[in-house]
């Protein structure tokens, strides 16, 4: 064998090694993305369960959440009670905002996102008190989430 043939063989082996490395990296990236999406889903599910457990831990909290959601903050007994309701509603809004962000960056798939859009739509249309808190607090939302909420639910101008 001459040096030219050895050089060509070395280049071929290098090219095959580069292709194999790129395939390996692509497989690893896909697996990593799937693991991150699964982890994202799990962390949001955990947050939802903590919120549910928080409400379920005390019948008075459920009563407050139902009354505030149905009748709004003005119907609650005093400013401190109204603030407690607003903070509970804010937790739910923050959860929706987290879903939206994770969807935007590709960590939540379309099916799961559409399920959450329907849940948010139900909360806003069924619970006037919740909608009231959304309208009051929307200026504090991330800009893309605020646009989504305003366009999807036709909120009145502040």
VENUR-V520157 format. One line per field, one symbol per residue. ss: DSSP state (~ for helix, > for strand, _ for the rest). A space follows every 50 residues. Layout:
ss = ???
This chain:
ss = __~~~~~~~~~~~~~~~~~~~~~~~~~~~~~~~~~~~~~~~~~~~~~~~~ ~~~~~~__~~~~~~~~~~~~~_~~~___~~~~~~~~~~~~~~~~~~~~~~ ~~~~_____~~~~~~~~~~~~~~~~~_~~~~~~~~~~~~~__~~~~~~~~ ~~~_____
